[in-house]
Amino acid sequence: MKFRVNPSGISGEVAIPGSKSHTIRALVFALLGDGVSEIKLPLSSSDTESCVSMVAGLGASIVREEGLWRVSGTSGAPRVPDNVIDVGNSGTTLYIGLGVASLTGGCVVFTGDHQIRNRPADSLISCINDLGAEAFSTRGNGKPPVVIRGRIRGGRTSVNAVTSQYLTSLLIAAPLAAGETTISVPLLNEAPYVTMTLAWLDRLGIKYENRDYREFRVPGGQKYPAFSEYIAADFSSATFFLVAAAVTGAELVLRGLDFGDTQGDKEVVNILKKMGAKIDIGGREIRIKGGSLRGGTFDLNSMPDSLPALAVAGCAASGETRLVNVAQARVKETDRIAVMCGELKKMGADIEELPDGLVIRNSRLRGCGVDGHHDHRIVMALAVAGLIADGATTIGTAEAVSVTFPDFMELMKGIGADIELLK
């Protein structure tokens, strides 16, 4: 399927859906919990559905109502699934699931779609082996399919967290190991997402020591309680509407966002302020008015998911915009650095790759056919670019938005965007 987007003025209000990162963590903690947990206002998308399938396969019972999921946990003893676990396109489900599978004591096999089978997991595999279970890639390349066998005992390990999800996986599993676990962290990208995980551990009463994010000590033999929690709205999804307002000069109100939440992508608000957008932050809403943007240099290490949308903002900004220190964007669903460079060039952008980011100069974009490469964030970023391009922009693999934001097109239409789905 394709999106066709014409130049559009936008205005109005948008209710931002729940956070994918929080929803997946909530499902996993509920799986491991003792009793019935309630997840309120969860995100329903293909990524979270992949996680629902995984936790059900590992022994959770899930009852779903509108805006409420009740999950009966396994009291820290997930079962060996009856079949291979297919995580679809969900890297978060894959990486966190590998750690959870090391608590079953049996044999668990993980696979996913073609993008997942190209996602590296070698450092996490090594850590699971260090802690007493057995983990290996079936193709010997450190990528899925991955097999987990046995149960972690605890011990010492060191993780190069190219993605924060490696460390998150270990932090979630370690409290349920028999012995103490010490994790050294010589490399950590996307630190706010680890902060998010730690906030969940705090909420659930889990004990650990955090030595400035360079080393963690986690006592074993702990238990996860059941819980009842609301899921915060997703700043990663909000990014596309924030950038859309900034580049079109529109005024939008985004509802449901909590600036006190741990999500790293809330920093997009401050970046757009520095670029010249006018932004007011309320209790659970953000009001933005775009206008004349100016370029700058922005470190995206803690927020790699924002790179595609901010690359579009760079096209609309005067001068030069540099998005840097985000080399891990090359190992997401796609190499997002290379893909955004190539697709925006098709639209006439003055853009070039850095090893760890992009350089974008003020550019007048033209509508044309571009490819979303089956990457939800690429598709949505190119749709935002289409709002300011001359002529129609057609974006392939538009169905990928269902991974995190199934309602993207309808919400865009609701604020006046001229966007339609072509089958």
N, C-alpha and C positions, 0 to 999 in steps of 0.2 A: 504494500500500500504506500501511497504518497500523500504528503501534505502539499497543497498549493497555497501560497501566501502572497497577497498583494500589499502594496504600501498602505499603511493604515494609521489613523489616529486612534488612540485608546484613552479610556478614562473609566473611573468607577471604583468598585470594590471587589476584592477577591478573598474568599475563604481558603486559606492554604491547608492542604491535607496533612495528616500526621506524618511524623518522622519515620522513615524506613529504618534508620539506625536504632532508634529507640524501640520500634516495634519488634525487630528481630531479637534484640537483647531481651526484651520482655518475654518473648516466646521461649527463649532458651532458659532463662532463669525460672520461668514457670515449669518447664519440663523437669528441671532439677529440683524443684521445690517440694516441700512436704505439705501436701494438701491441695486445695483448689485456689488458684490465683485468678484475679480478674484484670483483664487488659481493656481499658476504656478508650474509645475513639482511636482504635488502631488503624494503621494504613492498610488498605486492601489493594494489593498490586501483585504482579507476577512474581516479584522478588519475595515479598512476604508470604505469598502462597507457597513458594518453594520451601520457605522455612517452616510453615505450617505442616507441610508434608513430611519434612525431616523430623520434626519433634514428635509427630504422630508415629512415624516409623520407629523412633527410639523409645516409644512407650507412653507418651502423653495421650490423654483423652481430651478432646476439644469440643466444646459446645459453643456455637456462634449465633449471636443475635445481632440486630442492627446496633452498631456502635459498641458492642461488648462481646469479648471472647472470654469464656471460662475454661481454664486449663487445669486438669487434674495431673499433678506431677508424679515423679517416680521416686521421690525422697532420696535423691542423689544416686540412684542406681538405674540409669537408662538401660534399656534392654537391647539385645542384639536384634537388628531388624530382619524381617523376613526376606528382604530383597536389597539390591543395590540402591543406595541413596542417590537420586538424581537432583542436583540443586538448580537445574535449569541454567539461568544466566546470573545467579546470585553469588557473587564472590564473598559477601559478608557471611552468607549461610555456609558456604564451603569452609572458610577458614575457621569460623567459630565451631562449626560442626566437627572438624577434625579433632579439636581439643575435647569436645564432649564425647566423641566416640571412644576416646582413650580411657573413659570411665566405665565402659561396658564389660570389659574383661573378655570379650569375644572378638569376632572378626567383622569389620564393617568396611564396605567399599563405597567410595564417593566418585561420582562422575558429574558431568554437566554438558552444556551445549558446546559448540565449537570454540566460543570465546573462553569459556571456563577451562576447557582442555588445553588452552594456551596460557593460563595464568600460573605464575611460579608459586610454589609452596615449599621450596627446598629448605629454607631456614626453619620453618615451622615443623616440617618432617624431622629434621635433625633434633630439634628440641624435644619432641615427643619421644624419640629414641633415647635421648639423654635421661629422661625422667622415668624410664622403665618399661614403657610399652614398645611395640614394634610398629614402625611406619615406613612405607616405601611407595614410590611411584611405579606403576606397572610398566611404564615405558623407560624407566631409569633416567628420566630427564627432569625430575623434580616438579612435574606438573601432573594434574589429574589425567586419568584415574589414579586415585591414591587409596591404599589399603591401610587400615589401622587394626592392629591385633594386640590383645592383652590390655592390661590396665596400668596406668602410671602409678608410681609409688612415691614420687617426690625426688628431691636431689637438687643438683645444680645444673644450670644450663645458661646459654648465652644466645640471644636472639637479635639478628639484624632485621629490625622491623621496617623493611622497605615499605610495607603497609602496616599501619597501626593494628590491623586485624590479627596479625600474628600474635602480638603481645596481648591483645584482648582475649584471644582464644586461651592462652596459657593462664591468664589471671582468672578466668571463669572456671577452668578445670582444676587449678591447683588447690583451692580450698578443700576439695573432695578427695584428694590423694591421701594416702595413709600417713605419709611423713611430710616434713617441711620442704618447701620448694624455694630456692633462691634463683632469681632470673636476673642476669646482667644484660644491659641494653646498650651496646656500643653505638647503635644507629636507631633513631626513632623519627619517623615521619608522621605527620598528622596527629601530633600530640593531643589536641582537644578531644579526639575520639577515644583515647585512653582515659582522659579525664571523665568522659561520659561513662565509661565502664566502671571506673572507680566510684563515681557517684552512685551507681547502682549497687555496688558492693557495700558502700556506706549505708545506703537505705535498707539493705537486707541484713545488716549487722555482721558482715564478714570482717575478720581481722587480717591486717596486712601491714607491712612497713613499706613506705615509698621513699626511697633515698634519691630525691631530686630527679626522678624518672630515669636514672641511670642504673638503678638496681632495685628489685622488689624482693621482699621476703614474705612468704605466705605460709602460715602454719597449716598443717593438714588436719584431717579429721573433723572438719567443720560441716555445718548443714545449712542449706538454704530454706528459709521459711516461705510459706505462701504469702501473697501480697495482693493489693488492689491499687492500681495506679492508672492515671491518665497519660496518654501519649501526647507529647508536645507537637505542635505544627513543625513542618520541615523547612528549615532555612535553605537546604540545598534545592528544594523545589521552588521556594520563594525567589531564589536568585534570578530565575528567568523573568519573572514579573518585575523585579526591581530593575534589572538591566533594560527590559522593554520600556519601562517608564523613563529611565535615564536617557536612552538614545532617541526616543521620540519626542521628548519634551513634555510628556504627559504627566498628569497627576493621578496617582493611584493610592488606594488604601488597602493594605494587606492585613487581613484579620487572622487571629489565632496564634500569632508569633509571640514567644516569650523571650525577651532579650536576656533574661537571667538564666536561660538554659545553657547547657554545656556544648551545644553544637558549634563546631569550628566555623561553619559557613556563615554564621552571623557577622563575621568580620567583613563580608561583602558590603554591608551597610556602611562601615567606616571607609572602605575603599571608594565607594561611590560618592560619599561626602567629600573626600579628598579630590575627587575628579570634578566636583562642582555641583552635584545633585543636592537639592534641599530635602532634608529628611528629618521628620519628627517621630520620636518613639514614644508611644503611649503604653498603657498597661499591658494589653495583649494585641497591639496593632502597630503598624508602621505606615506612616504617610510619606510618600515620596513625590517630588516634583522634579522632572528632568529639565534640561536646558543645555547651555553651553558647557560641554565637558572638556577637560584638559587631561593630557596624558601624565604619566608618572611611572615610577618603578615600584612594583608591588611583589612582596614575598608571599607566595601561595603554598608554602610547604605544609601548613596546617589545614589547608582547604583546597586540595587538588580538584575536587569536583566543580569548583567555580571557574576553572580555566576556560572551558568552552564559551560560557556566557561572557566572561570578562574580555575574551578576545574580540567579541562583537562590540563591546563597549569601547575598546581601543580603536576600532575603525571609526567611531563617531567622535572621538576626542581629538582636540587639536594637539599638534606636536607628536611626540613618540610615547608609546606605552610599552613598558617592559614587564612581563610576567615571568618571575624567576624562582629558582630554588624549588622546582616542582618536577624533578626528573621522574618521580613515581607516576606521573600522569601518563607515562609511556606504557605502563603495565596495568592499565585498567581494562575495561571492556575492549578498547582499542588503544593504539598509541595516539592519545588525544592531542599531543603536540603536533605530530606529523599530520594527522587527519584534519585538524582545524586549520593548519597552515594550508594544506592542499585545497580544501573546500572553499575557504574564504578567498584564496587566490583566484579560483574560478569566478568568483563574484567581483573581482577587480581589486581586492585588498592589497595594500602594500604591507606585506607580512613576511617574516622569516623565522626559521627555527633557531633556537639555541639548544645546546645539549640538555638544558634543564628548564626550557620554557620557550617563550615567544617574544618577538619584537614586532609591534604593530604601529603603523603610522596612519595618520588621518587619511581616510579613503572614501571615495564615493562608490558605493556598492551598486551593482547591477543585478537584476534578477536573472536567473538561469537555472538549469538543472543541476542539482548537487546530490551527494550521496550521504545518508546518515550512518552508513557502515554498521547497521544493526546496533547502534549505541544510543541509548535513550538521551543522554546529555548532549551528544552531538546533534541529534535530530532537533531537540528543543532549542539549542543555541542557534542553529541555522534558521529555524522558524522566526526567532527574534530578529535575526539579520534581515529576513525577508520583509519585515515591517518598514525598514528604511531603505530598501533597495529600489532602484528604478526598474519597474516592470515586475512581472510575476516570477516568484521563486518556487521551484518544485523540488521537494525533498524526498528522496527514496528511503525505504525501510522505516516509514513513519510508525508502523506498528510497535516499534521498540519502546515507545513512550510508556507502554503498559507496564514496563519493568518497575517503575517507581511512581508514575503520574498518569494513570489511565484517563483522568478528566482534563488533561492539559488543553486539548483542543477546545472543549466546551467552555472552559474558564476563559480562554483567550477570546473566543467569540463573544462571551458575556461582557467583556470590556471593550468590544468594538473592533477586534482584529478581523480582517478579511482573510479567513483561513478555512479551507475545506479539505475533506479527505477524499482522495481519488483511489478507487479500488482497481 
